[in-house]
Amino acid sequence: MMTRDQANVAWKQIPVMTKMSCGAREAKFSSGKLVFKVGGKPMRYIEVELSGGDLYDVKHFRLKRGSYSRVELESADGLFNDMLGEAIYHMVNK
């Protein structure tokens, strides 16, 4: 679980060009994780969580229409901070 300060650091570690090319916006700290919207329609999300050993776990998901249940599209575990940008870019821009 990460703190709000750690979530801010994780957001800053994602390169600006990755954020722009993925349409990343509305970053928030929620339930010990960094969550932000990506892409256009349908709306998708990226969730970044700090795991043991200063590594990040990243999940790409969308919410199911009507029920708002979560549908995981892809995930990557055990990423170093310099790997965040590339992993998020490839998850969103397939």
C-alpha positions as CSV (number, residue, x, y, z in Angstrom):
1,M,0.0,0.0,0.0
2,M,1.3,3.4,-0.9
3,T,0.9,6.8,0.7
4,R,-0.3,9.9,-1.0
5,D,3.3,11.2,-1.3
6,Q,4.4,7.9,-2.9
7,A,1.5,8.2,-5.3
8,N,2.6,11.7,-6.3
9,V,6.1,10.4,-6.9
10,A,4.8,7.5,-9.0
11,W,2.8,10.0,-11.1
12,K,5.9,12.1,-11.7
13,Q,7.9,9.1,-12.7
14,I,5.7,8.4,-15.6
15,P,7.2,10.3,-18.6
16,V,5.1,13.3,-19.9
17,M,5.2,11.9,-23.4
18,T,3.7,8.6,-22.2
19,K,0.9,10.6,-20.4
20,M,0.2,12.6,-23.5
21,S,0.2,9.6,-25.9
22,C,-2.1,7.6,-23.6
23,G,-4.5,10.5,-22.8
24,A,-3.7,10.1,-19.1
25,R,-5.7,12.4,-16.9
26,E,-7.5,12.9,-13.5
27,A,-4.9,11.1,-11.4
28,K,-6.1,10.4,-7.9
29,F,-5.0,8.6,-4.8
30,S,-7.6,6.0,-3.9
31,S,-7.4,3.0,-1.5
32,G,-3.6,3.1,-1.3
33,K,-3.2,3.2,-5.1
34,L,-2.6,5.7,-7.9
35,V,-5.5,5.6,-10.3
36,F,-6.0,7.6,-13.5
37,K,-8.1,7.6,-16.7
38,V,-6.6,6.8,-20.1
39,G,-7.8,6.8,-23.7
40,G,-11.1,8.0,-25.0
41,K,-14.3,5.9,-25.5
42,P,-14.7,3.5,-23.9
43,M,-13.2,4.9,-20.7
44,R,-10.3,2.8,-19.4
45,Y,-8.1,3.2,-16.3
46,I,-4.6,2.5,-15.0
47,E,-4.0,1.5,-11.4
48,V,-0.4,1.7,-10.0
49,E,0.3,0.0,-6.7
50,L,3.6,-0.1,-4.7
51,S,4.6,-3.6,-3.9
52,G,7.4,-4.9,-1.8
53,G,11.0,-3.9,-2.6
54,D,10.0,-0.5,-4.2
55,L,8.5,-2.2,-7.2
56,Y,5.3,-1.3,-8.9
57,D,2.3,-3.4,-10.0
58,V,0.3,-1.9,-12.8
59,K,-3.2,-2.9,-13.9
60,H,-5.2,-1.7,-17.0
61,F,-8.9,-2.1,-16.7
62,R,-12.3,-0.8,-17.7
63,L,-15.7,-0.7,-15.9
64,K,-18.5,-2.8,-17.3
65,R,-21.4,-0.7,-18.5
66,G,-24.4,-0.8,-16.1
67,S,-22.9,-2.8,-13.3
68,Y,-19.6,-0.9,-13.0
69,S,-17.8,-4.2,-12.3
70,R,-14.2,-4.1,-13.1
71,V,-12.9,-5.9,-16.2
72,E,-9.1,-6.3,-16.1
73,L,-7.5,-5.9,-19.6
74,E,-3.9,-6.4,-18.7
75,S,-1.4,-6.3,-15.8
76,A,2.3,-6.2,-15.1
77,D,3.9,-6.9,-11.8
78,G,7.3,-6.1,-10.3
79,L,8.2,-3.1,-12.4
80,F,11.0,-0.7,-11.6
81,N,10.2,3.0,-11.8
82,D,12.0,3.5,-15.1
83,M,9.8,0.7,-16.6
84,L,6.5,2.4,-15.8
85,G,6.2,4.6,-18.8
86,E,6.9,1.9,-21.4
87,A,4.6,-0.6,-19.7
88,I,1.7,1.8,-19.5
89,Y,2.2,3.0,-23.1
90,H,2.1,-0.6,-24.4
91,M,-1.0,-1.5,-22.3
92,V,-3.0,1.5,-23.6
93,N,-1.8,1.7,-27.2
94,K,-2.4,-1.9,-28.5
